[in-house]
């Protein structure tokens, strides 16, 4: 890479860091959505059982 190594390696590091942060945010959001979905499903089941 020659003289460009001082530019290339920090860029690679930044991309890996940004992709890791975005992956964590996405994973955390998915887990939160799954918890909300489960809670709403439970509430729906309770409402359906009340109607019977």
Helices and strands as residue ranges (DSSP letters): G 2-4, H 5-51
